[in-house]
Structures are given as C-alpha cells and as structure tokens.
C-alpha cells in the first residue's frame, strides 16, 4: 500500500510540474542555468490546495473521533 501511495504522489508531482511549466509560470534559462518561478499565479493554486488539504484533514479528525462527515 505504501508503495502505491508513494507512486501516486510522485506521479501527481510530475503532473503538477508539467502543468506549471506549460502555463509559463516557470521558465528555464539555459544560458544562465536558472529556473524562474512566478509566484503570483501560483498563489491561487496553493490556496486551493491548502483548502482542499484542510477540509480533508478535518474530515479525518472528525471520523477518528467517531463522528460522521
């Protein structure tokens, strides 16, 4: 089970990286060897992910204490 979850997380990170690069939010300068990431567009994505993670964690806590969600 742990191996499957690790693989899923790795694949999700690959997808996220490809999405960020595809949107132009991250650019690589081969001459300077630098990666530049624009923060402003990523704030919306990070805010959405934090809300999703928070609601998921809250539901797990409630279920662990015997409640239902």
Beta strands, then each sheet from edge to edge (+ up, - down):
strand 1: 26-29
strand 2: 34-37
sheet 1: 1+ 2-
end
